[in-house]
């Protein structure tokens, strides 16, 4: 398992453009923060772009301190597969996500909010 952190939505979008033509290095799973500081658009728009402009093929969801149902519905409509609410006790949420990961990867899992 390896993790990579990117500094902007635009940086992520450039990588997904590249992976359209050469999938080497394309991630299996992407966690997108709802509020991407310094970016032209939010995490929900990044999820939409990854899913609809560059082809899906990755498990993708949002992570946020917000549990606003309107934002969660927007994320679902954009193609997110999950929403993880950030907190000091995030480990149980990540463990629950991991227990469903196979279903997400095979596209058999429904949208889930981990609170």
C-alpha positions in Angstrom: 0.0 0.0 0.0 1.3 3.4 -0.9 -0.2 6.8 -0.4 0.4 10.0 -2.4 -0.9 13.4 -1.5 -1.5 16.1 -4.1 -1.8 19.8 -3.4 -4.6 20.8 -5.8 -7.5 19.6 -7.8 -5.8 20.8 -10.9 -2.7 18.6 -10.2 -5.0 15.6 -9.7 -6.8 16.4 -13.0 -3.5 16.6 -14.9 -2.5 13.2 -13.6 -5.9 11.7 -14.6 -5.5 13.2 -18.1 -2.1 11.4 -18.3 -3.5 8.1 -17.1 -6.1 8.2 -19.8 -3.4 7.4 -22.3 -0.9 5.5 -20.0 -2.5 3.9 -17.0 0.9 3.1 -15.4 0.8 4.5 -11.9 -3.0 5.1 -11.9 -4.3 4.6 -8.3 -6.9 2.0 -7.3 -8.5 4.4 -4.8 -8.8 8.1 -4.5 -9.8 10.1 -1.4 -10.8 13.6 -2.2 -11.2 16.3 0.4 -14.4 18.3 -0.1 -12.7 21.7 0.3 -9.5 21.7 -1.7 -7.7 24.9 -0.6 -6.2 26.9 -3.4 -8.1 25.1 -6.2 -10.5 26.5 -8.7 -13.2 24.0 -7.8 -14.2 21.7 -4.9 -13.8 18.0 -4.3 -17.2 17.1 -5.7 -16.3 18.8 -9.0 -13.0 16.9 -9.0 -14.9 13.6 -8.5 -17.2 14.5 -11.3 -14.3 15.3 -13.7 -12.5 12.1 -12.8 -15.5 10.0 -13.4 -17.0 11.6 -16.5 -14.1 13.2 -18.3 -11.3 10.7 -17.7 -13.1 7.5 -17.3 -13.8 5.9 -13.9 -12.0 2.7 -13.1 -11.0 3.9 -9.6 -12.7 3.7 -6.3 -13.4 7.3 -5.4 -15.0 9.1 -2.5 -15.0 12.2 -0.4 -13.6 12.9 3.0 -14.9 15.9 4.9 -15.7 17.2 8.4 -19.1 18.0 6.9 -22.1 15.6 7.0 -24.4 18.0 5.1 -27.0 15.8 3.2 -27.1 18.2 0.3 -23.3 18.0 -0.2 -23.4 14.2 0.2 -26.2 13.9 -2.4 -24.1 16.1 -4.8 -21.1 13.8 -4.3 -23.2 10.8 -5.0 -24.6 12.4 -8.2 -21.0 13.2 -9.2 -20.1 9.5 -9.0 -18.6 9.2 -5.6 -18.9 5.8 -4.0 -18.5 6.8 -0.4 -18.3 9.7 2.0 -16.1 9.6 5.1 -16.7 12.1 7.9 -13.4 13.3 9.4 -13.0 13.4 13.1 -10.4 12.6 15.8 -11.8 9.1 15.8 -11.5 8.4 12.0 -9.9 4.9 12.3 -13.2 3.0 12.8 -14.6 4.7 9.7 -11.6 3.8 7.7 -11.8 0.2 8.9 -15.5 0.1 7.9 -14.6 1.5 4.5 -11.9 -1.2 4.1 -14.3 -4.0 4.9 -16.4 -2.8 2.0 -13.5 -2.1 -0.4 -13.9 -5.3 -2.5 -17.5 -4.3 -3.2 -16.5 -0.8 -4.2 -13.8 -2.2 -6.5 -16.1 -4.5 -8.2 -18.8 -1.8 -8.4 -21.2 -3.9 -6.4 -21.3 -1.7 -3.3 -23.8 1.0 -2.9 -23.0 4.6 -1.8 -22.1 4.6 1.9 -21.6 7.4 4.4 -19.2 6.6 7.2 -20.1 8.6 10.2 
